[in-house]
Amino acid sequence: MSTEPFVIYEVNLEISTNIYEEFVKWLKLHIVEVLKNPGFLKAQVFCLNSDNPNSLLTVHYYVRNAKDLDLYLNEKALQMRSEGITKFGSAFTATRRILHAIT
């Protein structure tokens, strides 16, 4: 078993208030699908407090290691992302980053 620490794949979402409820319903199903990928262990969704008129959410996916995340990013991510874009168009934006533990 690898001693390499897990990584967090973070997705930051800015969602137009007029689609927020429908988007959250879809997001819950989307997370279930993402978690079916090898190495994806769990996900947590956070709401950010902000004066922004749109709703802000952050999803943390806990991934066993960087290799499993790379596999997802190279083979599945584009398809998974396109589902949200097809359904909601420009009514949301997503930015992503990868967090590595240093201790």
N, C-alpha and C positions, 0 to 999 in steps of 0.2 A: 504494500500500500504506500502511495506517495505521501511524503511529508510536506509537499508544496501546499501553501495556504490557499484557501478558496479565494475567489475574486468576486467582486460585486460588479454586476453590469447594471448601470444606472440609466434609467430613461426618464427624462424630465419632459412633462407634457403641459402645454398651455392650450386650454380647451375653451372654445367660445361658449358663453353661458347658455345660448339657445340650443346647444346640442349636448350639454353636460350630462344630463340624466341618461340619455340614450348611449352616450359614449362610455359612461361608467359600466353600464350593463354589458356592452360589447367588450370592454377592457377585461372584465372578470373572466369572460370566456376565452379571450385572447391569452391571458396569463396561463390558464389551464393548458392551452395548446403549447405555449412556449415551454412550460415545465415538463412536457413530454420528451424534450430533447435530452440527449445523453449529458449527464453531469449537472443538469439544472436541479438544484436541491429544494429551493423554496423561493417565494417572492413575498415582498411586503410593499404595500402602497401607502404613501404618505401624502397628506394634504398640506400645502404651504400657505401660511397666512400672508396675505399681501393686499396692497391697495389696488392691485391690478383688477380691471373689470372682468377679465377672463378668469377661469378657474385653473389653478396650478396643482398638478399632482406629480409625485416622483415615485417611480417603481424601482425597487432594488431586487434584482434577481441574484440569488446566491448560487454561484457556479463552482463546482468541485475544483477546477483548475483552469489555467489559461488555455491549455490545449482544447478542452471541451468548449470553451467560449469561442476560440478561433474556429473550430469546426462549425459551430452554429453561425457565426458571422460570415463565414465563407460559403456555406451551403444552404442555409435556411432563412437568414435574416431578411434578405431582399423580398422574398415571397411573403413573409410574415408582416413586414412593413407595408407592403402594397395593399394588403387587405384593409387596413385602416384608412389608407389614402383613398382607395376606391369607395369606401363607405362614407367617409366624412369630408373628403376633399381638403380644402384649405381652412376648414373650420377648426383645425387644431395644428399645432406644431410639436415636433419632438426633437430633442437633442439628447445625445448619449455620451456617456463616458465610462471608463473602466477604472475601478478602484482596486488597488493591490494593497494588502496588509503589509506593514513594514515591521511589525513585532508579532 
